[in-house]
Amino acid sequence: MKLSIRHDTTYSYADEVCTSIQFLRLTPRDTPRQRILQWHLELPRLVRSQLDPYGNILHVMTMDEPHGALILTAYGEVQINQTVEMEPDDQSPLPFLRTSRLSLADDNLSAFAMEQCGDRRDRSALGNLMNGLADRMPYSPGATAVSSTAAEAFAGGAGVCQDHAHAFVACARSLGVPARYVSGYLCTEDENHLASHAWAEAWLDDGWYSFDVTNRLVRPDRHLKLAIGLDYLDACPVRGMRRGGGAEQMQARVQVSSMVQVQHQ
């Protein structure tokens, strides 16, 4: 399957920004499951790419002249091999047993993980955990904030894909299973779910397996991976800081569509 993606992000400010720095993880990498056919970034200035500590493609853009707006665009085409379920990795998964403020399992999350999985640490058990979290935390836009922790969202009994991914990785790590947060895109016809998406991966049987709590999927479907990390802050597509500017407005528009492939005989 071939996907076409366009991601536009616009920042506008009440006053001029003196200086800003943007950390952009808007470029996907080739994996056994996804092959990047073409990918482009349209930024206010030319920026070189680098790899962050998790192997994500990172662009760091500094704007040191006054500006009242910022427009960032990423677009391209990616070939998805939907038969690939597991992503092998020659790097140790142990760093993904670490926790973070957003993905810390409190006593309630740890108890819930044990209740769902017991002594089992396989895909079936983690599938039970995924479905249990989906039941306990129905998808509810606006129920949480971008700064909400896994424990807060779980206690509130609602969340969005970011909260679902945080809760899953928190539970998995509490069970001793390495797990990581994934940001990316999802091709969906459901207008209630944004094309910009987040899910989790867990290390089982010498590879990474996907668990999409929001959509109750124990394998990737129309998913395109952008970045990985311990939590949202490590993997979010756009993250920045600025000096000046006053009030800020951010608009993001993501379009993901499946491209018809014509076979020639």
C-alpha positions as CSV (number, residue, x, y, z in Angstrom):
1,M,0.0,0.0,0.0
2,K,1.2,3.5,-0.8
3,L,0.4,6.4,1.4
4,S,0.5,10.1,0.6
5,I,1.1,12.5,3.5
6,R,1.0,16.2,3.9
7,H,1.5,17.9,7.4
8,D,1.2,21.6,7.7
9,T,2.0,23.4,11.0
10,T,1.5,27.2,11.4
11,Y,2.4,29.2,14.4
12,S,1.2,32.8,14.7
13,Y,2.1,35.2,17.5
14,A,0.5,38.3,19.0
15,D,3.9,40.1,19.0
16,E,7.2,39.5,17.2
17,V,9.2,36.6,18.4
18,C,12.9,37.6,19.0
19,T,14.4,34.1,18.8
20,S,12.9,30.6,18.4
21,I,14.3,27.1,18.2
22,Q,12.2,24.3,16.8
23,F,13.0,20.6,17.1
24,L,11.5,18.8,14.2
25,R,10.9,15.1,13.9
26,L,8.9,15.3,10.7
27,T,10.9,12.9,8.5
28,P,10.3,9.1,8.7
29,R,13.0,6.5,8.3
30,D,13.1,3.4,6.2
31,T,12.2,0.2,8.1
32,P,11.4,-3.3,7.1
33,R,7.7,-2.2,7.0
34,Q,7.9,1.2,5.4
35,R,10.0,2.5,2.4
36,I,10.3,6.2,1.9
37,L,9.7,6.9,-1.8
38,Q,10.0,10.7,-1.5
39,W,9.9,13.1,1.3
40,H,10.3,16.9,1.5
41,L,10.4,19.6,4.2
42,E,9.5,23.2,3.4
43,L,11.0,25.3,6.2
44,P,11.8,29.0,6.5
45,R,15.5,28.2,6.2
46,L,17.8,25.3,5.1
47,V,18.5,22.9,8.0
48,R,20.7,19.9,8.1
49,S,19.4,16.6,9.4
50,Q,20.9,14.6,12.3
51,L,20.0,11.5,14.3
52,D,18.8,11.9,17.9
53,P,19.7,9.4,20.7
54,Y,16.7,7.2,19.6
55,G,17.7,7.1,16.0
56,N,15.0,9.5,14.8
57,I,15.8,11.9,12.0
58,L,15.9,15.3,13.7
59,H,16.1,18.9,12.3
60,V,17.0,21.7,14.7
61,M,15.9,25.0,13.2
62,T,17.0,28.3,14.9
63,M,15.3,31.6,13.9
64,D,17.4,34.4,15.4
65,E,15.7,37.3,13.6
66,P,12.3,38.8,14.6
67,H,9.3,36.9,13.1
68,G,5.6,37.0,13.7
69,A,4.7,33.6,12.2
70,L,6.2,30.3,11.4
71,I,5.1,27.8,8.7
72,L,6.4,24.2,8.6
73,T,5.4,21.7,5.9
74,A,6.3,18.1,5.4
75,Y,5.0,15.9,2.6
76,G,5.9,12.8,0.7
77,E,5.0,9.3,-0.3
78,V,5.7,6.0,1.5
79,Q,5.3,2.4,0.5
80,I,3.9,0.3,3.4
81,N,4.4,-3.5,3.6
82,Q,1.3,-4.5,5.6
83,T,2.6,-8.1,5.9
84,V,5.4,-7.1,8.3
85,E,4.2,-7.2,11.9
86,M,7.5,-7.2,13.8
87,E,10.4,-4.8,13.6
88,P,13.8,-6.3,14.4
89,D,16.4,-4.2,16.1
90,D,20.1,-4.8,16.8
91,Q,20.1,-2.2,19.6
92,S,19.3,-3.3,23.2
93,P,15.7,-2.7,24.2
94,L,16.7,-2.2,27.9
95,P,16.7,1.6,27.7
96,F,13.0,1.4,27.1
97,L,12.5,0.0,30.6
98,R,13.2,3.5,31.9
99,T,10.3,5.7,32.8
100,S,9.6,9.4,32.5
101,R,7.2,11.9,34.1
102,L,4.6,11.4,31.4
103,S,4.9,7.6,31.4
104,L,5.3,6.8,35.1
105,A,3.1,3.9,36.3
106,D,1.6,4.7,39.7
107,D,0.1,2.0,42.0
108,N,-3.2,2.1,40.1
109,L,-1.6,1.5,36.7
110,S,0.8,-1.2,38.0
111,A,-2.1,-3.0,39.6
112,F,-4.2,-2.8,36.5
113,A,-1.3,-4.2,34.4
114,M,-1.0,-7.2,36.7
115,E,-4.8,-7.7,36.7
116,Q,-4.8,-7.8,32.9
117,C,-1.6,-9.8,32.3
118,G,-1.0,-11.9,35.4
119,D,2.3,-13.8,35.0
120,R,2.1,-13.8,31.2
121,R,4.4,-11.6,29.1
122,D,3.3,-12.5,25.6
123,R,1.4,-10.8,22.8
124,S,-1.9,-12.2,23.9
125,A,-1.4,-10.9,27.4
126,L,-0.4,-7.4,26.1
127,G,-3.4,-7.6,23.8
128,N,-5.6,-8.0,26.8
129,L,-3.9,-5.0,28.4
130,M,-4.5,-3.0,25.3
131,N,-8.2,-3.8,25.2
132,G,-8.5,-3.3,29.0
133,L,-7.1,0.2,28.6
134,A,-9.4,1.0,25.7
135,D,-12.4,0.0,27.8
136,R,-11.1,1.9,30.9
137,M,-10.1,5.1,29.0
138,P,-12.5,5.7,26.1
139,Y,-11.2,8.0,23.3
140,S,-12.4,11.5,24.3
141,P,-10.9,14.6,22.6
142,G,-10.5,17.4,25.1
143,A,-10.5,15.2,28.2
144,T,-6.8,15.7,28.8
145,A,-4.1,18.2,28.0
146,V,-0.8,17.7,26.2
147,S,0.9,17.8,29.6
148,S,-1.3,15.1,31.1
149,T,0.5,12.1,32.6
150,A,-0.5,8.4,32.1
151,A,-1.6,8.2,35.7
152,E,-3.8,11.4,35.4
153,A,-5.5,10.2,32.2
154,F,-6.0,6.7,33.7
155,A,-7.5,8.2,36.8
156,G,-9.8,10.4,34.7
157,G,-11.0,7.5,32.7
158,A,-10.6,9.1,29.3
159,G,-8.0,10.3,26.9
160,V,-6.7,10.5,23.3
161,C,-4.1,8.5,21.5
162,Q,-1.2,10.2,23.3
163,D,-2.7,9.2,26.7
164,H,-3.4,5.6,25.5
165,A,0.2,5.2,24.4
166,H,1.5,6.6,27.6
167,A,-0.7,4.4,29.7
168,F,0.3,1.3,27.7
169,V,4.0,1.9,27.9
170,A,3.7,2.7,31.6
171,C,1.9,-0.6,32.3
172,A,4.3,-2.7,30.1
173,R,7.4,-1.3,31.8
174,S,5.9,-2.0,35.2
175,L,5.7,-5.6,34.1
176,G,9.3,-5.7,33.0
177,V,8.5,-5.4,29.3
178,P,10.5,-2.8,27.4
179,A,8.0,-0.4,25.6
180,R,8.3,2.8,23.6
181,Y,6.1,5.6,22.5
182,V,5.6,6.0,18.7
183,S,4.4,9.1,16.9
184,G,3.3,8.9,13.3
185,Y,0.4,9.0,10.9
186,L,-2.7,6.8,10.4
187,C,-4.7,6.6,7.2
188,T,-8.3,6.4,8.3
189,E,-11.7,7.3,7.1
190,D,-13.0,8.1,10.6
191,E,-13.1,11.8,10.8
192,N,-13.3,11.6,14.6
193,H,-9.6,10.4,14.7
194,L,-6.9,12.8,13.5
195,A,-4.5,11.5,10.9
196,S,-1.6,12.5,13.2
197,H,-1.4,9.5,15.6
198,A,0.4,7.9,18.5
199,W,0.7,4.2,19.5
200,A,3.0,2.0,21.5
201,E,5.5,-0.8,20.7
202,A,6.6,-3.5,23.1
203,W,9.7,-5.8,22.9
204,L,8.8,-9.4,22.6
205,D,10.5,-12.4,21.0
206,D,13.5,-10.3,19.9
207,G,11.5,-7.6,18.1
208,W,9.2,-4.6,18.5
209,Y,5.4,-5.3,18.1
210,S,2.8,-2.5,17.8
211,F,-0.1,-2.0,20.1
212,D,-2.6,0.7,19.1
213,V,-4.9,1.2,22.1
214,T,-7.1,3.8,20.4
215,N,-8.0,1.5,17.5
216,R,-7.6,-1.8,19.4
217,L,-5.0,-3.1,16.9
218,V,-2.3,-5.6,17.9
219,R,-0.5,-5.1,14.6
220,P,0.1,-2.0,12.5
221,D,-2.3,-1.5,9.7
222,R,-2.3,1.8,7.8
223,H,0.3,3.3,10.2
224,L,3.4,5.3,9.2
225,K,6.0,5.7,11.9
226,L,7.7,9.1,12.4
227,A,9.6,8.8,15.7
228,I,10.1,6.8,18.9
229,G,10.9,7.7,22.5
230,L,10.1,7.2,26.1
231,D,7.1,9.5,25.7
232,Y,5.5,12.2,23.7
233,L,8.2,14.7,24.4
234,D,10.9,12.5,22.8
235,A,8.9,11.7,19.7
236,C,6.5,14.6,19.0
237,P,6.7,15.9,15.4
238,V,7.2,19.6,16.4
239,R,8.5,20.9,19.7
240,G,10.1,24.3,20.3
241,M,10.9,27.2,22.5
242,R,10.9,31.0,22.0
243,R,11.7,34.3,23.4
244,G,9.0,37.0,23.0
245,G,5.9,36.7,20.9
246,G,3.2,37.0,23.5
247,A,0.1,34.9,22.9
248,E,0.5,32.0,20.5
249,Q,-1.8,30.3,18.1
250,M,-0.9,27.0,16.5
251,Q,-2.8,25.3,13.7
252,A,-1.9,21.8,12.4
253,R,-3.4,20.1,9.4
254,V,-2.6,16.5,8.4
255,Q,-3.8,14.8,5.3
256,V,-3.1,11.1,4.9
257,S,-4.5,9.2,1.9
258,S,-4.0,5.8,0.2
259,M,-2.8,6.1,-3.3
260,V,-4.2,3.7,-6.0
261,Q,-1.4,1.6,-7.4
262,V,-1.8,0.5,-11.1
263,Q,-0.3,-2.8,-12.1
264,H,1.0,-3.1,-15.7
265,Q,1.1,-6.4,-17.4
